[in-house]
Amino acid sequence: VEGDRLYYVSNRATITCLDTNGFRDGENDGPVADEPVTEAIDGDVVWSYDMIAELDVFPHNLATGSPLVVGDILYTVTSNGVDEGHVNVPAPFAPNIIALNKHTGELVWESTIIGEDVLHGSWTNPAYAVINGGGQVVFPGGNGWIYGLDAETGELIWQFDCNAKDAEWVLGGRGTRNNILST
């Protein structure tokens, strides 16, 4: 929540921005104006971004993550991962983390840094830091690596493998390689 805006990722991989005043203020904010109910206590959707329709992500099990808002940008993971059989990655070139304009919901940048290397899913929350004078989005990837990305462009600055060099992923997660689920 920031000011009178609430941002969340739904289990259907939709990022939504709500007006926290709902319709109590008598206004229908934002480009979304077709809410089915508009009583004073109902939610006023300002904008909504469907990651499946727009980015072709395949969230494993469900989409999760808490959006991070810094300045005018919202950052979140997409939960892109493996299929129900836990073997194939249906959308290996779909992004793992994205940045949206917090006012409009328009895509600012996307990163497909994990690609086919996702072990299960990417469900963690990004963090923000200013390092050497520059903004970085730090996020734990669904492949066991932590990434530092330029906050403005999404370009890779650094990466660190949190697993031993000889660690191996085994179907079902019983090997020695692990993805990162810390939030």
KABEL-V701269 format. One line per field, one symbol per residue. ss: DSSP state (h for helix, s for strand, l for the rest). Layout:
ss = ???
//
This chain:
ss = lsllsssssllllssssssllllllllllllllllllllllllssssssshhhhhlllsllllllllsssllsssssllsllllllllllllllllssssslllllssssslllhhhlllllllllsssssllsssssssllllsssssslllllssssssllllllllllllllllllllll
//
